[in-house]
Amino acid sequence: MGPMFDILIIGLLTITCIFCLVLNRRLSRLRQGQVDLATSISEFDEAVLQARQTLAGMDERAKRQHQEIAQRARAAEELATDLSVMISSGNRVADRIESAMEDVRTIANGKKVA
């Protein structure tokens, strides 16, 4: 029974060693996966930070452009009001000139008839 027992122990130890090698390989792959995951998370974190900075910059530019557009719109409204006043004034002047021209024509026609 001694040699059979030794062979059985040797067989079990061999199986244990093989299992330990397989387990060691799996643990190595798991550790490498953890390193890869940590690298990916770090890169993702950097990308998120950069995206936040980019969005903050875009928000600032949008606010400045909104203010500039609002300022230009106010200036355009003021110009439109000024142009409206000028057009009204011009129309009144044109009406007076037209009325004066009709008076001149009436006077000129009256003198030719007489």
C-alpha positions in Angstrom: 0.0 0.0 0.0 3.0 2.3 0.4 4.0 2.7 -3.2 0.3 3.0 -4.4 -0.2 5.7 -1.8 2.9 7.5 -3.0 1.7 7.3 -6.7 -1.7 8.6 -5.7 -0.1 11.5 -3.8 2.2 12.3 -6.7 -0.8 12.2 -9.1 -2.8 14.6 -6.8 0.2 16.9 -6.4 0.6 17.0 -10.2 -3.1 17.8 -10.7 -2.7 20.5 -8.0 0.3 22.0 -9.7 -1.4 22.1 -13.1 -4.5 23.7 -11.5 -2.2 26.3 -9.9 -0.5 27.1 -13.2 -4.0 27.5 -14.9 -5.2 29.7 -12.0 -2.0 31.8 -12.1 -2.5 32.4 -15.8 -6.1 33.5 -15.2 -5.0 35.7 -12.4 -2.4 37.3 -14.6 -5.0 38.0 -17.3 -7.3 39.4 -14.6 -4.6 41.7 -13.3 -3.8 42.8 -16.9 -7.5 43.4 -17.4 -7.6 45.6 -14.3 -4.6 47.6 -15.6 -6.3 48.0 -19.0 -9.6 49.0 -17.2 -7.8 51.5 -15.0 -6.1 53.0 -18.2 -9.5 53.2 -20.0 -11.1 54.8 -17.0 -8.3 57.4 -16.8 -8.6 58.2 -20.5 -12.4 58.4 -20.2 -12.0 60.8 -17.2 -9.7 63.0 -19.3 -12.1 63.0 -22.2 -15.0 64.0 -19.9 -12.9 66.8 -18.4 -11.9 68.0 -21.9 -15.6 67.9 -23.0 -16.6 69.9 -19.9 -14.0 72.5 -20.7 -15.1 72.6 -24.3 -18.7 73.0 -23.4 -17.9 75.8 -20.9 -16.0 77.6 -23.7 -18.9 77.1 -26.1 -21.3 78.4 -23.5 -19.2 81.5 -23.0 -18.9 82.2 -26.7 -22.7 81.7 -27.1 -23.4 84.2 -24.3 -21.0 86.8 -25.9 -22.6 86.2 -29.3 -26.1 86.6 -27.8 -25.1 89.9 -26.2 -23.6 91.1 -29.5 -26.7 90.1 -31.5 -28.9 91.8 -28.9 -26.8 95.0 -29.2 -27.0 94.9 -33.0 -30.7 94.3 -32.8 -31.1 97.4 -30.6 -29.0 99.4 -33.0 -31.0 98.2 -35.9 -34.3 99.2 -34.2 -32.9 102.6 -33.5 -31.8 103.0 -37.1 -35.3 101.8 -38.3 -36.9 104.4 -36.0 -34.6 107.1 -37.4 -35.3 106.1 -40.9 -39.0 106.1 -40.3 -38.7 109.7 -39.0 -36.6 110.7 -42.0 -39.0 109.1 -44.4 -42.0 110.9 -42.8 -40.1 114.2 -42.9 -39.1 113.5 -46.5 -42.7 112.8 -47.5 -43.8 116.0 -45.9 -41.2 118.0 -47.8 -42.1 116.2 -51.0 -45.8 117.0 -50.4 -44.9 120.7 -49.9 -42.8 120.7 -53.0 -45.5 119.1 -55.0 -48.1 121.6 -53.6 -45.8 124.5 -54.5 -45.3 123.1 -58.0 -49.0 122.9 -58.5 -49.3 126.5 -57.3 -46.6 127.5 -59.7 -48.3 125.7 -62.6 -51.6 127.2 -61.6 -50.1 130.7 -61.6 -48.2 130.0 -64.8 -51.4 128.7 -66.5 -53.3 131.8 -65.3 -50.7 134.2 -66.8 -50.7 132.4 -70.2 -54.5 132.6 -70.4 -54.6 136.3 -69.6 
